[in-house]
Amino acid sequence: MKEFVVCAYAKSELAMVYFPSAITPHAAVNMLMTWIKRDEKLMEKLRNLRYERNSKWFKLREVRAIVEHLGEP
């Protein structure tokens, strides 16, 4: 398995890393966002990092926060 690299990711790309068995990238994004939204501390951290809900990308600092809270995929 390829080593996970913390960097900026398209939401669909990061979601597919967390959910490789998802049927589509869209489904993977939905699953990842469900996990993120259920973690109140993570959502607060992302808001403090100026997370933009409609962005197609997670910035490096957002990916770091996600991995810190959810663990490495």
C-alpha positions in Angstrom: 0.0 0.0 0.0 1.3 3.4 -0.9 2.3 5.7 2.0 -0.2 8.5 2.7 1.2 12.0 2.0 -0.3 15.0 3.8 -0.8 17.7 1.2 -3.6 19.6 -0.4 -6.2 17.2 -2.0 -9.2 17.5 -4.1 -12.1 16.5 -1.9 -12.9 13.6 -4.1 -9.3 12.4 -4.1 -9.0 12.5 -0.3 -12.4 10.8 0.0 -11.4 8.0 -2.3 -8.3 7.4 -0.1 -10.5 7.1 3.0 -13.2 5.1 1.2 -11.6 3.2 -1.6 -14.6 0.8 -1.9 -17.0 3.6 -2.7 -18.8 3.1 -5.9 -18.2 6.7 -7.1 -16.0 9.6 -6.0 -19.2 11.5 -5.2 -20.4 8.8 -2.9 -17.0 8.8 -1.2 -17.2 12.6 -0.7 -20.6 12.2 0.9 -19.3 9.6 3.3 -16.2 11.6 4.2 -18.3 14.8 4.8 -20.7 12.8 7.0 -17.7 11.7 9.2 -16.3 15.2 9.3 -19.7 16.8 10.2 -20.3 14.3 13.0 -17.0 15.3 14.7 -17.8 18.6 16.3 -14.2 19.3 17.3 -13.0 18.7 13.8 -15.7 21.0 12.3 -14.8 23.7 14.8 -11.1 23.3 13.8 -12.0 23.5 10.1 -14.1 26.6 10.7 -11.1 28.3 12.5 -9.0 27.4 9.5 -11.5 29.2 7.2 -12.8 26.0 5.6 -15.0 26.8 2.6 -17.9 24.4 2.3 -18.2 24.8 -1.5 -14.5 24.5 -2.2 -13.5 21.4 -4.3 -10.2 21.2 -2.5 -9.0 20.7 1.0 -6.0 22.9 1.8 -2.9 21.4 3.4 -3.8 22.7 6.9 -7.3 21.3 6.5 -6.0 17.9 5.5 -3.7 18.0 8.6 -6.7 18.7 10.8 -8.7 15.9 9.2 -5.9 13.3 9.6 -5.3 14.5 13.2 -9.0 13.9 14.1 -9.9 10.9 11.9 -6.6 9.2 11.6 -4.5 8.4 8.6 -6.5 6.6 5.9 
